[in-house]
Amino acid sequence: MQIELRQIGKKFNSEWIFRKLDYLFEAQKTTAILGRNGSGKSTLLQVIAGSMSPNAGTAVYTLSGKPVAEESVYRYLVLVAPYQQLIEEFTLNEMINFHFSFKSYLQGFNRPKLIDLMQLAGNRDKPLLQFSSGMKQRVKLALALCSEVPLILLDEPTMNLDKGGMTWYFQLMDDLGKNRTTIICTNQQETEAPFAHSILTIEQFRQ
């Protein structure tokens, strides 16, 4: 999926978070959105996802040369973010079943293979409430990357991951993140998105 932002702007009350932002997210490429905490990275990601409306400008979505209506873009994406919560009363099995009642599995995957990928086979019947923060992050990332969608949105994807989890994340991105449009919000590109093809620095558009 290709996404073109045209003079996009977002403000809260009278303060512009970013403004006059023009950018082209190329199809099947990875872009890192860089900026310090509070700079507007997460806000921009929510605008791209269609869950937040801009105060100025437009976003144009194109998939295989055909336009995608802004109100329909949610069907083509997955989002992983700190503010996105899992349903903690669900077991791991139930969470997977729930997620894939809305999305399709990436080719070659099913629930058992997904649980093996998460390295959580011994926890399939345990409520997510009992998972550590790192285990929950693995669940979020694996659900996203194993969904058959052309657009992947990640906000601070390595949050709560230990050294082993970081290695797992990089392998996951290498194996499953290719040939899809991926946008990663981070303030530490070298540890979360060193493989990015391009960089958007959000502070350039704070006016």
C-alpha positions as CSV (number, residue, x, y, z in Angstrom):
1,M,0.0,0.0,0.0
2,Q,1.2,3.5,-0.8
3,I,0.2,6.4,1.4
4,E,0.6,10.0,0.3
5,L,0.2,12.7,3.0
6,R,-0.7,16.1,1.5
7,Q,-0.3,19.2,3.8
8,I,-1.4,17.1,6.8
9,G,-1.8,18.9,10.1
10,K,-3.1,18.0,13.5
11,K,-3.7,20.3,16.5
12,F,-5.0,20.0,20.0
13,N,-6.9,23.1,21.2
14,S,-5.0,25.9,19.5
15,E,-1.6,24.3,19.3
16,W,-0.4,22.6,16.2
17,I,1.4,19.2,16.8
18,F,2.5,19.1,13.2
19,R,1.5,21.1,10.2
20,K,2.0,21.2,6.4
21,L,3.3,17.7,6.3
22,D,3.9,16.3,2.8
23,Y,5.2,12.8,2.6
24,L,5.0,9.7,0.5
25,F,5.2,6.3,2.2
26,E,6.3,4.0,-0.6
27,A,4.6,0.6,-1.1
28,Q,6.4,-2.4,0.3
29,K,9.0,-0.2,2.0
30,T,9.8,0.5,5.7
31,T,9.7,4.1,7.0
32,A,10.9,5.1,10.5
33,I,9.1,8.1,12.0
34,L,11.6,9.7,14.4
35,G,11.2,12.2,17.1
36,R,11.6,12.7,20.8
37,N,8.8,11.8,23.3
38,G,5.8,14.0,22.9
39,S,6.8,15.2,19.4
40,G,3.6,13.8,17.7
41,K,4.8,10.5,16.3
42,S,1.9,8.5,17.8
43,T,-0.6,11.1,16.8
44,L,0.6,11.0,13.2
45,L,0.4,7.2,13.2
46,Q,-3.2,7.4,14.4
47,V,-4.0,9.8,11.6
48,I,-2.4,7.4,9.1
49,A,-4.5,4.5,10.6
50,G,-7.7,6.6,10.2
51,S,-8.5,6.4,13.9
52,M,-7.9,10.2,14.3
53,S,-8.9,12.9,11.8
54,P,-6.4,15.6,10.8
55,N,-7.3,19.2,11.2
56,A,-5.8,20.0,7.8
57,G,-4.8,18.2,4.6
58,T,-5.6,14.8,3.3
59,A,-4.2,11.3,3.2
60,V,-4.4,9.3,-0.1
61,Y,-4.2,5.5,0.0
62,T,-3.4,3.4,-3.0
63,L,-3.3,-0.4,-3.2
64,S,-2.1,-2.1,-6.3
65,G,-2.8,1.0,-8.3
66,K,-6.3,1.4,-7.0
67,P,-7.5,4.0,-4.5
68,V,-8.6,2.9,-1.0
69,A,-11.3,5.0,0.7
70,E,-10.1,6.6,3.9
71,E,-13.0,5.1,5.9
72,S,-12.0,1.6,4.7
73,V,-8.3,1.7,5.3
74,Y,-8.7,0.0,8.7
75,R,-9.4,-3.3,6.8
76,Y,-5.9,-3.3,5.3
77,L,-3.8,-2.6,8.4
78,V,-2.7,-3.8,11.8
79,L,-1.4,-1.6,14.6
80,V,0.9,-2.3,17.6
81,A,1.2,0.5,20.1
82,P,1.6,1.0,23.9
83,Y,-1.9,2.4,24.1
84,Q,-3.3,-0.6,22.4
85,Q,-4.5,-3.1,25.0
86,L,-5.1,-6.9,24.8
87,I,-8.2,-8.4,26.3
88,E,-6.6,-9.7,29.4
89,E,-9.5,-11.9,30.5
90,F,-8.9,-14.0,27.3
91,T,-6.5,-16.9,27.3
92,L,-3.9,-16.9,24.6
93,N,-6.0,-19.3,22.5
94,E,-9.0,-17.1,22.9
95,M,-7.1,-13.9,22.0
96,I,-5.8,-15.4,18.8
97,N,-9.3,-16.7,17.8
98,F,-10.7,-13.2,18.5
99,H,-8.1,-11.4,16.5
100,F,-8.4,-13.7,13.5
101,S,-12.2,-13.4,13.4
102,F,-11.4,-9.9,12.0
103,K,-8.2,-10.6,10.0
104,S,-7.0,-13.5,7.9
105,Y,-3.9,-15.5,8.7
106,L,-0.8,-14.9,6.7
107,Q,-0.3,-17.8,4.3
108,G,1.3,-20.7,6.1
109,F,0.1,-19.8,9.5
110,N,-2.6,-21.1,11.9
111,R,-3.1,-20.9,15.6
112,P,-0.6,-23.7,16.6
113,K,2.1,-22.3,14.4
114,L,1.5,-18.8,15.7
115,I,1.8,-19.9,19.3
116,D,5.1,-21.7,18.4
117,L,6.3,-18.5,16.8
118,M,5.6,-16.5,20.0
119,Q,7.5,-19.2,21.9
120,L,4.6,-19.4,24.3
121,A,3.4,-23.0,23.8
122,G,3.2,-23.7,27.5
123,N,0.9,-20.7,28.0
124,R,-1.9,-21.3,25.5
125,D,-4.6,-21.7,28.1
126,K,-3.3,-19.1,30.5
127,P,-5.2,-15.7,30.8
128,L,-3.2,-12.8,29.3
129,L,-3.6,-11.1,32.7
130,Q,-1.0,-13.5,34.0
131,F,1.5,-12.7,31.2
132,S,4.5,-10.5,31.7
133,S,4.8,-7.3,29.8
134,G,7.3,-8.8,27.5
135,M,5.1,-11.8,26.7
136,K,2.2,-9.5,25.9
137,Q,4.4,-7.5,23.5
138,R,5.3,-10.8,21.7
139,V,1.6,-11.5,21.4
140,K,0.9,-8.1,19.9
141,L,3.7,-8.3,17.4
142,A,3.0,-11.8,16.3
143,L,-0.7,-11.2,15.9
144,A,0.1,-8.2,13.7
145,L,2.9,-9.7,11.6
146,C,1.0,-12.9,11.0
147,S,-2.1,-11.1,9.6
148,E,-2.6,-10.9,5.9
149,V,-2.6,-7.1,5.5
150,P,-0.5,-4.8,3.3
151,L,0.1,-2.1,6.0
152,I,1.9,-2.6,9.3
153,L,2.0,0.2,11.8
154,L,4.3,-0.1,14.8
155,D,4.7,2.3,17.7
156,E,7.8,1.6,19.9
157,P,7.7,-2.1,19.0
158,T,10.5,-3.2,21.3
159,M,8.9,-1.8,24.4
160,N,9.1,-4.3,27.3
161,L,11.3,-6.7,25.3
162,D,14.4,-8.1,26.9
163,K,17.6,-8.9,25.0
164,G,16.1,-12.3,23.8
165,G,12.9,-10.5,22.9
166,M,14.8,-8.0,20.8
167,T,16.5,-10.8,18.9
168,W,13.1,-12.4,18.3
169,Y,11.7,-9.1,17.1
170,F,14.4,-8.6,14.5
171,Q,14.0,-12.1,13.2
172,L,10.2,-11.6,13.0
173,M,10.7,-8.5,11.0
174,D,13.2,-10.1,8.7
175,D,11.0,-13.1,8.1
176,L,7.6,-11.5,7.9
177,G,8.0,-7.8,7.5
178,K,9.2,-7.8,3.9
179,N,7.0,-6.9,0.9
180,R,4.6,-4.9,3.0
181,T,4.4,-1.2,3.8
182,T,5.7,-0.8,7.3
183,I,5.8,2.4,9.4
184,I,7.6,2.4,12.7
185,C,7.5,5.2,15.3
186,T,10.6,5.4,17.4
187,N,13.0,7.7,19.2
188,Q,15.8,5.1,18.9
189,Q,16.0,4.0,15.2
190,E,19.3,2.1,15.8
191,T,17.5,-0.3,18.1
192,E,14.0,-0.5,16.6
193,A,14.3,0.2,12.9
194,P,17.9,0.1,11.6
195,F,16.5,-1.7,8.5
196,A,14.2,1.3,7.5
197,H,14.5,2.4,3.9
198,S,13.6,6.0,4.7
199,I,13.2,8.4,7.7
200,L,10.6,11.0,8.5
201,T,11.6,13.4,11.3
202,I,8.4,14.7,12.8
203,E,10.0,17.8,14.4
204,Q,10.5,19.3,10.9
205,F,6.8,19.9,10.7
206,R,6.2,21.4,14.1
207,Q,5.2,25.0,13.4
